[in-house]
């Protein structure tokens, strides 16, 4: 995965969320749960690390913005 950029966590309320899960469906379900509560920049694919179990999903969260719902 790419390095975390300082801009992604420059002020309180901004966060980088990395989910480790058994499968894609679980990782995306966690992303959807958080998207229902706060603004996120969603990820569209998971990654797999050779030799490590499961998948990883990284997305960006902003507690200052309201969700579109």
N, C-alpha and C positions, 0 to 999 in steps of 0.2 A: 504494500500500500504506500501511497505517497506520504511524505512528511506532512505534519500538521503545520499550516501557515499561521504566523502570529496574528494575522487579521481575523482568523476564525475564532480566536479567543481574546480579542483585544480589549473588550470591556465586560464587566459583569453582566450576565444574562445570555452570553453567547457560549455555545459548547459544541464540541465535536463528540459524537456518540458512535462508538464502535460496538456492534453486537456480534458475539460469537454464538453460533447456534448449530444444531445438528443438521439442518437442511435449509434450503432457500425459503420454503413456506414459513417456517418459524421466524427466520430473520425478518422477512417482510411483514409478518404479523406484528412484531414488536415495533417496527417503523410506523405502521398504520396506527397503532395505539398511541404513540407519541404525537403523530400528526393530528390526531383528534383533539389534543390538548394544547398544543403550541405550534408555532410556525416552524417548519423545517424545510431544508433544501434536500429533497429525497434522493436516495440512490436508486439506480435502475438495475444494478446487477451486484451479485455477491462475488467474493474472491475466495479462492482456496489456496492454502499454503501447503506445499509438498511436505509430507511427513506429519502434518498436524490434522487432527480430526475436525470434521465439520466445515462450516463456511463462516466468512466474516462479511459484515455489511457496515459501511461507514457513512454517516450523514451528518448534516449540520443543523443545529437547533438555535432558535432565537426566542427567548422568553419575552422579549419586548413587543413582538408582533402578535396580533390576534390571528387565529386560524380563519380560513375563508368560510367555515361553516357557521 
